[in-house]
Amino acid sequence: MHGYRPGEIEPTTELLLAHKHPDDREHVAERIARSVDRGEPFSSRHRFIDTSGAEHNVMVVADRILDDDGRPVGTTGFYIDLSATLAEAEREALEVRLPELIESRAVIEQAKGVLMRLYGINAEQAFKVLIWRSQETNIKLRVLAEQLIAELATVPAPEPATRATFDHVLLTLHERIPKD
């Protein structure tokens, strides 16, 4: 699993620790030491880097190795590579949640745009207004944004002159885009 062929190296605690992900190394070393010092079985879920540089998420279950006098001198056990399982679970979660997140974000952005235009505020301020209303009413921000967009039709239409000015801006946008 670490990328060595059977018999190629002598597995030692130091070698195995050298392969641990830097963020997990100390935790695993402490678990191994406790297993040896206290005679406890060893289990851990952590990451290691194999000889090709690939990261693996693993679960390890081990017990002590005792010498002829019954003193713990190391551990023995097995690894279960969870990398593919975790990657699949992450993919599935994204497939389910991503469309929902995009849809939620879209309606929030629409509501922000409405607030920006009507109140003459920037995007950050508009978002803060939505957050404020969400917290004050204890209603999810997305739900409030959806309701605002749904009720936008009840706001009076702009004056004809405002709409004519907007029509002109829309139809001539391309003329004002800066050249590269």
N, C-alpha and C positions, 0 to 999 in steps of 0.2 A: 504494500500500500504506500510506503514511503518512497518507493522507486528503486530499491535495491533488489538485486537478484539473491535468491537463497544462498547463504554461505559467503556472500560477497563481503560482509562486514560483521563485526561482533557487536550485537545490539547492547548498548549501555544506556543507563539513565541519562547521562550527559548528551549522548548522540540524539536520543529521542527528544530531550528538552531543546536541543539546538534546532530541531525542526518545528517546534511549536510556534504558532503565530506570536509575534512579540507582545501583543495585548493579552495573550492567554498564558504565556510561559510561566510567570510567577505563580499564578493560581494552580497550574498543574504541578509545578515543583512542590508547592506546599501540600497538595493532596498526596503526592508520592511520599514525601517525608513523613507525613502523619501516618500513612499506611505502614511504613517501615517502623517508625518510632513507637507507635501505639498498638501495632498489630491489627489495624483495622483494614477491612477490604477497601479497595480503591475504585471509585467510579467518577467519571467526569464527562462533561460535554464541552468540547473545545475545538479549536482549529489548529491544523498543522500545515506546513508547506512541504511538499514532496521534492524530490531531487530535480524535477523539471520546473519547479517554481509554482506549480498548481496548488491552490488552497483547497483543503478538504475540511468539511464540518463533520466531526466524528463524535461518537459516544464510545467511551472506553469502560470496560468492566474488568477489574483485576483483583487478585488476591496476593498475599505475601508468598515469597519464596523463602523457605527456612533452610539454614545450614544444618549440618549433622547434629549440632548441639541445640537445635530448636530456635536459634536466633534469626530474626528476619534480616535478610540480606538483599532483597529486591522484590519485584512484583512480576506476576505473570497474568495474562488475561487475553482479551480480544478486543478488536476495534470493529465498530459498525460505521461504515461511511454513510452519513446522512445527507451528503451534498446533493445528490440527485433528488432525494425526497424533499429536501428543503427548497430546492430550486423549483420543483414542480408545484409545491404548495404556494410559493411566492407568485409563480406564473398564474395559477388558478385564482389567487386572491386579486391579482391585478386585472385579470380578465373580467372578474365580477365587479370589482370596485372602480376601475378606471373609467368606464363609461358613465357611471353614476357620479364620480368626482368631476368629470368634465362637464356633465350636464349641470351639476350644482354650481360649478364655477361660472359657467356661462350666464346663468340667470343672475348671479351675484354681480357679475361685471355689467350686465344690462341695468340692474338697479343702480349701481354706482354711476353709470353714465347719465341716467335720468337725474339723480341728485346733483351731479356735477353741473349739468346744464341749467337746471331750475334754480339752484342756489348759488351758482357761480363759484363752486369750490373745486379743489383738486381731487385726484383719485384717492389719496390717502385720507383726506378729510371725509370724503363720501363713505369710505369703508368704515371709518370711525363712527359715523352717524348710524350705519347699519348695525355695527357691533353694539353701540349704545342702546338702540331700540331692542335688539335681541336680548341683551342683559336685563333691561328694564322690564321686559314683558315675559322673560323666561321662555322665549320661543326661538327655535333654531334660526340662525341667520338666513339659511337657504329658504326656509319656509316664508320668512318675512319678505325676502326678495321676490319670491314667486308671487306672493300676494300683491306686492307693489306693482309688479309688471301686469298682473291680471286687472288691477284697478286703474291702471294708467288711462284706459279708455274713458274713464269718468272725468278726467281733467279736460277742461275746455280746449278745443283746438286752437292753435296759434292764429293770430290775425293774418289776413291775406298778405299783407306787406311782409310779415315775418317769413311766411312760407315762400313768397316770391324771392326774397333775399336768399333763403336757404337753397331754393332750386338753382339759383345762379351759382352759388358756391359749389354745389354738387356737380353741376354740368361743366364747370371750368376748373375743377381741382387739378387736372392734369397739367394745366398751364403754369401752375405755381410750384410744382414739385422741383426741388433743386436738382440741377444736373450734377452728375458725378465728375 
